[in-house]
Amino acid sequence: MIAVIGGSGLTQFAGLELDDRRRVRTPYGEPSAALSFGRVSGRPVVFLARHGDEHDIPPHQVNYRANLWALSECAPSGVVAVAAVGGIRRDLRPGDLLIPHQIIDYTWGRESSYHVWPERAVAHVDFTEPYDAALRRRLCQAAAAIGVPVGDSAVYAATQGPRLETAAEIDRLERDGADVVGMTGMPEAVLARELALPYAAVNVVANYAAGRGEAVGEALDMEAIQAVLRESMPSVRAILLELLANDD
């Protein structure tokens, strides 16, 4: 069974034959929303809306530990996270889809580990490759099978939010090697690693990052961002449906 975490633009999983919605409690509190259990092409899947059913939980206040713990209790074979990002790399355009391969973490103050003294002993997890290679490959293959173009690599910069970045901050992220910027990739990815959950992501470029693109110096148009997400999510869903249809 695959677990899907939906982000901005994907608070519901169209195409899911719903069997059950279940509110759960974890040692770390309640997840963002009830878990939705169902089937796609006869294959089981569990879905969780990262920002809540009404998309009202900001990225810096998401209970990432509860979310990942709740999903781990379902014993999924992998977790696919969907997230909107800003495009830093010059060739990226709104609407592009990417399967990121690396992360740089700029977040702060978030509960980023299950190994908190004195409840748990110190533990260090290898995070050299933050995304699961096999699951990333399956996502790329699913996209290719249905003819949806995706970039097969990107460095994701995880920032604190909820505000968007300054142009100078984006310049810094570019110098650091980041291709896209978002607010939810961490600590989600490392918590999955601590729980030994294979984790990969699908990023939707919703806008040019600050100081980039065709309207340099202009304020971001939030309505335009929402329009891009509405147009792009059918392709994301199609990739997920193809992945799930071939899940063993």
C-alpha positions in Angstrom: 0.0 0.0 0.0 1.2 3.5 -0.9 0.6 6.5 1.3 0.0 9.9 -0.4 0.5 13.2 1.4 -1.4 15.9 -0.4 -0.2 19.5 -0.3 -1.4 22.8 -1.7 -3.8 22.0 -4.6 -4.3 18.4 -3.5 -6.4 18.3 -0.4 -8.6 15.5 -1.8 -7.6 12.6 -3.9 -9.9 12.4 -6.9 -10.2 8.9 -8.2 -9.9 7.3 -4.8 -12.7 4.7 -4.1 -13.1 5.6 -0.4 -13.5 2.8 2.0 -13.0 4.6 5.3 -12.0 7.9 6.9 -10.3 7.5 10.3 -9.2 10.1 12.8 -6.3 8.8 14.8 -4.2 9.9 17.7 -0.5 9.4 18.0 2.1 9.9 20.8 2.7 13.3 19.1 -0.9 14.5 18.9 -3.3 14.5 16.0 -2.4 14.4 12.4 -3.5 17.3 10.1 -6.6 15.5 9.0 -8.4 12.1 9.1 -6.7 9.4 7.1 -8.6 8.4 4.0 -8.4 4.7 3.1 -9.5 3.5 -0.2 -8.5 1.8 -3.5 -7.3 2.9 -6.9 -7.5 0.4 -9.7 -8.1 -2.2 -6.9 -4.9 -1.2 -5.1 -5.0 0.0 -1.5 -3.9 3.6 -0.7 -4.1 5.9 2.3 -4.3 9.6 1.8 -3.5 12.5 4.2 -4.0 16.2 3.6 -0.9 17.9 4.9 -2.5 21.2 5.6 -5.9 19.8 6.8 -9.1 19.2 4.9 -9.7 23.0 4.6 -6.1 23.8 3.9 -5.9 26.0 7.0 -2.7 24.7 8.7 0.3 26.8 7.7 3.5 25.0 6.8 5.4 26.0 10.0 2.6 24.6 12.2 2.0 21.3 10.5 2.3 18.4 13.0 4.8 16.5 10.8 5.6 14.0 13.5 2.0 13.1 14.0 1.4 12.9 10.3 4.3 10.5 9.6 3.7 8.4 12.7 0.0 7.9 11.7 1.0 6.8 8.2 3.7 4.5 9.5 1.1 2.7 11.6 -0.6 1.8 8.3 2.6 0.0 7.2 2.8 1.5 3.7 5.4 0.3 1.2 6.2 4.0 0.5 5.1 7.6 1.0 4.7 10.0 -1.9 4.5 13.7 -0.9 3.0 16.3 -3.3 4.1 19.9 -2.8 4.0 23.2 -4.6 7.3 25.0 -5.0 8.8 28.2 -6.4 11.1 27.8 -9.4 14.6 29.1 -8.8 16.5 27.4 -11.7 16.3 29.6 -14.8 14.7 26.9 -17.1 11.8 26.2 -14.7 8.4 27.5 -15.6 5.1 27.5 -13.6 3.3 24.2 -14.2 6.5 22.1 -14.5 6.7 18.9 -12.5 9.8 17.6 -10.8 10.9 14.6 -8.8 13.5 16.1 -6.4 16.6 14.2 -5.4 18.2 16.4 -2.7 17.2 18.8 0.1 18.8 21.8 1.8 17.1 22.5 5.1 16.7 26.2 6.2 13.8 25.6 8.6 14.1 26.3 12.3 12.1 25.6 15.5 10.2 22.6 14.1 10.0 19.3 15.9 12.3 17.5 13.5 13.0 14.1 15.2 11.4 11.3 17.1 14.6 10.9 19.1 14.2 13.5 21.8 15.9 13.0 25.1 14.9 11.8 27.7 12.0 9.9 26.1 14.4 8.3 23.5 18.1 7.8 23.2 20.2 9.6 20.7 20.1 8.2 17.2 21.6 9.3 14.0 20.1 8.4 10.6 21.9 8.4 7.3 20.4 11.2 5.2 23.0 11.3 2.4 20.2 10.6 -0.1 17.0 12.0 1.4 14.6 10.5 -1.1 14.2 6.8 -1.8 15.8 6.0 -5.1 13.5 3.1 -6.0 10.4 5.1 -5.3 11.7 8.1 -7.3 12.4 5.8 -10.2 8.9 4.4 -10.1 7.4 7.9 -10.1 9.5 8.8 -13.2 8.5 5.6 -14.9 4.8 6.2 -14.1 5.0 9.7 -15.6 6.8 8.3 -18.7 4.2 5.6 -19.2 1.4 8.2 -19.5 3.4 10.8 -21.4 3.6 13.4 -18.6 6.9 15.3 -18.7 8.7 15.4 -15.4 12.2 16.6 -14.4 14.0 13.6 -12.8 16.1 15.7 -10.4 16.0 18.9 -8.4 17.5 20.3 -5.2 14.7 21.4 -2.9 15.3 24.2 -0.5 13.0 23.9 2.6 12.3 27.4 4.1 10.4 28.2 7.3 7.5 30.2 5.9 4.7 31.1 6.1 6.0 34.2 4.4 7.5 33.9 0.9 11.2 34.7 0.4 13.0 37.9 -0.5 14.8 38.2 -3.8 18.1 38.3 -1.9 17.2 35.1 -0.1 16.4 33.4 -3.4 19.8 34.6 -4.7 21.4 33.0 -1.7 19.5 29.7 -2.2 20.6 29.7 -5.9 24.3 30.1 -4.8 23.8 27.2 -2.4 22.7 25.0 -5.3 18.9 25.0 -4.8 16.6 24.5 -7.9 13.3 25.0 -6.2 12.0 26.4 -2.9 9.2 25.1 -0.7 8.1 25.1 3.0 7.1 21.5 3.8 9.9 19.2 2.6 11.5 19.2 6.0 11.2 17.7 8.6 8.8 15.5 6.6 11.5 13.7 4.7 13.8 13.1 7.7 10.9 11.9 9.9 10.1 9.3 7.2 13.7 8.2 7.2 13.7 7.8 11.0 10.6 5.6 10.6 12.3 3.6 7.8 9.5 4.7 5.4 10.6 4.9 1.7 9.8 8.6 0.8 9.7 10.5 -2.4 8.1 13.7 -3.7 6.4 15.2 -6.6 7.0 19.0 -6.8 4.7 21.3 -8.8 6.3 24.6 -9.8 3.5 27.0 -8.9 5.4 30.2 -9.5 8.7 31.8 -10.2 10.6 32.4 -7.0 11.1 36.0 -5.9 13.2 38.0 -8.3 12.9 35.4 -11.1 10.8 35.0 -14.1 9.0 37.3 -16.5 7.7 39.8 -13.9 10.8 40.6 -11.9 10.1 43.2 -9.3 6.4 42.6 -9.3 4.4 41.1 -6.3 3.4 37.5 -6.6 -0.1 36.9 -7.9 -1.7 34.4 -5.5 -4.7 33.9 -7.8 -2.3 33.0 -10.6 -0.5 30.5 -8.4 -3.8 28.9 -7.6 -4.7 28.7 -11.3 -1.4 27.0 -12.0 -2.1 24.4 -9.3 -5.6 23.8 -10.6 -4.2 23.2 -14.1 -1.3 21.0 -12.9 -2.9 18.7 -10.4 -4.7 16.5 -13.0 -1.2 15.5 -14.3 0.0 14.9 -10.7 -3.1 12.7 -10.0 -2.5 10.8 -13.3 1.1 10.0 -12.2 -0.2 8.8 -8.8 -2.9 6.7 -10.4 -0.4 5.1 -12.7 2.0 4.4 -9.8 -0.8 2.9 -7.7 -2.1 0.8 -10.6 1.2 -0.9 -10.8 1.9 -1.1 -7.1 2.7 -4.7 -6.0 
